[in-house]
Amino acid sequence: MKFTYLATLLAAANAFTSSPSVISSVGEKSLNNVFADSSAHRTRRATIVMDGKANAIRDRITSVKNTRKITMAMKLVAAAKVRRAQDSVMATRPFSETLQSVFGGLINRIDGTDLDLPLLTQREVKKVTLLVITGDRGLCGGYNSFMIKKAEARFNELKAQGIECDMVLVGKKGIAYFDRRGFPIRKTFECGQNPDASQALAISEEVLNTFLAGETDAVELLYTKFVSLIASTPSTRTLIPFSASEITNKGDEVFQLTSDGGDFGVERTELEVAEPQEFGNDMIFEQEPAQIVNSILPLYLNGQILRTIQESVASELAARMQSMQSASDNAGELAKNLSMEYNRARQAAVTQEILEIVAGASALE
């Protein structure tokens, strides 16, 4: 037994004694190959490794990919909310058509006589109230900033003309901006992602009471008009006093979200003006037609405010969809570049290890 163990030790010693010549030959061949290919490596650009470690790049690649998943999810959530906003607009359309039809019929029944109604009376403008609609949240590109800049420019324009001005603000972003800068704010409301009739009613009552009390001579509405998923237009129009001709002759348009070929899109449909309802000459009204018109106008105002808030929310969601799509594309491109950088770093590390092995082998000659 002792003899067998001694023979094993002698064999191992003999192997280690003969190994330097083998290593030397292998080292010569590898070293010659390295020197032969050194001209190719001279032209290669140096690889910059972040933090000096490939692991740091790998962790950043994982972080970027996770961020891309989040932005893609936010885009799909915004798309679902755009469709819900579209359904809300379509649900309010029958009421708007009926209201416009009844209003047109009453105007025809009055037969063009002058209507002495406060909401249809033009006053000398000494003070204007701006109703500004912005969003509650960010991550939607330039949606909020464009609307804020337009409202601020309109405020300064009215001030330059010597007209007093105050604001009714809808949306947290606009409230925070104008409150910090000391603008005169009459009332504030949150916008939310799913506006309803009660929210629009609270806003319409505020501007209506302000106008009827003589505290303002006109109310201007500043909102974002929904054009498409990649475009929206900050718009301004006079909300109060009303124009009877505009109410009876103004058409409408609705939008519908589509997904043709996997890409989101919008189809807009122009709707004709609702036909005036016919009231026969023998029809007897319990109230005068002018009083009925005066009662319909607040309902029309409520419907218009609800519609503009819904359109502004749709514009915000479309801007968020576009912003999240851009963020996802940028994250994908960044992950691709980082992967290339990581591969170069690994290749440089492997090459360095080979050179160290070859140098060590040559040192044993």
Salt bridges, closest charged atoms under 4 A:
GLU97 OE2 - ARG93 NE 3.05
GLU157 OE1 - ARG154 NH1 3.33
ASP166 OD2 - LYS127 NZ 3.60
ASP166 OD2 - ARG186 NH2 2.87
GLU206 OE1 - LYS187 NZ 3.86
GLU215 OE1 - ARG186 NH1 2.70
ASP217 OD1 - ARG123 NH1 3.85
GLU220 OE2 - ARG154 NH2 2.63
ASP252 OD2 - ARG93 NH1 2.67
ASP252 OD2 - ARG307 NH1 2.82
GLU253 OE2 - LYS225 NZ 3.78
GLU253 OE2 - ARG268 NH2 2.78
GLU316 OE2 - ARG320 NH2 3.10
